[in-house]
Amino acid sequence: MFSRLSHKIYAYFVLLNLVINVFVLVVVNSMIERHTDSTFQRRFDETVLLLEQQLKSQADALTAQGLVLSRAPRLLAAVSTEDHETILDIAQIFREQVKSNLFTVIGKSGKVMARVHEHLFWGDDLSYDAQISRALAGEIGSGLLSYNGEIYQAV
């Protein structure tokens, strides 16, 4: 009888030990998961903030560069001639200098005077575009432009 009782006591202690170990593992796992999730979320938020700051910095630099180009004497002189080929030649030089994928010169009326990326298409009116109309009103800024399925930063 003693051996049966000792086996029962042993079995109860093994079961109790197993339950305690499972409970400890569940609690520790839960704590680790919460800590890991909060750490990942914090790192993700930091990464998003850094990316947003970098994009803003690039947009500001692009805006400043666009402002300098728009006031360049060579471009202003070419635009004053209203000659498409003259404007296109200067625009091509500027496009290469700034390494831009798209480069469009728009006159004070909102009409396209030259498109370097599509040099055969010019003369159309873009004054209806919100970004262009703000620029024509004297606002300095940048925004996004969709062209042929790609999104570009426009100044």
N, C-alpha and C positions, 0 to 999 in steps of 0.2 A: 504494500500500500504506500510505503514511503517513496518508492521510486515513481509511482504514478503521480503523487502529489508534487514531487520535485520536478517532474516533466511539465506539469501544469503551470507551476510557478515560473519555470524557465520560459515556457511558451508565452505566458502573460508579460514577462519582462521583455522578451524579444519583440512582441507586438507593441508594447508601450514605447520601447526604444524606436521602433519603426515609425510609429505615429509622431513621436516628438521630432525625429529627423525630417520627416516629410513636412511637418508644420514649419520647422526652421528653414528648410529649403524654399518653401512657398513664400515665407515672409522675406527672406533675403533676396529671392528672385524679384519679388515685387518692389523692394526698395531699390535694387540695382536698375530695374526697368524704369522706374520713375526718375532716378538720377540720370540715367543715360538719355531718356527722352528729353529732359529739361536741358541737358548739356548739348544735345544735337540741335534742339530748337534755338538755344542761345547762339550757337555757332552759325546756324543757318541765318538767323536775324542779323548777326554781325556781317556775314558775307553779303547779304542783300543790301545792307547799308553801305558797305564799301563799294559794291557794284553801282549803286545809285549815285554815290559821290563821284565815282570815276566817270560815269556817263554824263553827269552834270558838268564836270570839269571839261570833258571833251566837247560837249555842246557849247560851253562858254568859249572855249578856244576856237571852235569852228565859227561861231558867231563873230568873234573878234576878227578872225581871218577874213570872213566874208565882208565885214564892214570895211576893212582896209582895202580889199580888192575892189569893192564898189566905189571907193573914192580914189582909186588909182588914176593919175592923170592920163596914162595911155588909154585906159578903158573909157574914161570920160570923153577924151578926144575922139576915139573911134565911134562912140555912141552919138556924138554930136554930128558926125557925118551922115548918120542914118543909112550908111552903106552896109548891106548885109555881109559882104565878103570881108570888108575891113574889120567889122566887129567880130566876125567869126575867126579871123586870123589872130586877133588879140585874145579872144576867149580861149582858143586852142593853146596858146602860150600859157595863159593863167591856169588852165586845167592841168597841164603838165606840171606846172610849178607846185600846185596844191595837191596833186595826185588824186583828183576827184573822178568818180565814175560818171557823174552827170555834171554838166555845166551849161546853164542856160542864162542868157542875158535878156532881161525884160526891161522895156522902156518905161518912161513915166506914165504912159497911157495904159500900161498893162499888157501891151502886145509883145510877143516874143520877137526879139531882134536877131537872136542866134541861139541855136542848140548845137553844142559841139558833139554830143552823143548821137544826134540825128540832124546833121547839118542841112538836109534837104527840107526839113519841116520847120518853118518859121512864119511869123506874121499872124499867128492865131492870138486871140485875146484871152488872157488869163486873169483879167481884173475881177472876174466873178469868184475866183478862189479866195477863201478867207485869209489864208496866209499871205497871198500876194496883195490883197486889198489892204491888209494891215501894214505891209511893207510900203505900199504906195502912199499910205497915210503918214509915213515917217516912223513907224514903230520898228525897233530893232529887235530881232528875235530869231528863233529857229524852231523847226518842227519836223514832223515826219512826212515823207512823201512816198507813195506807192507807185512803182514803175515796173512794168513787165514782171509782176509777181514778186518783186524785191521791195524791201523797205529801205529808204535812204533818209539820212539826216539832211534837211534842207535849211539854208540860211537865206 
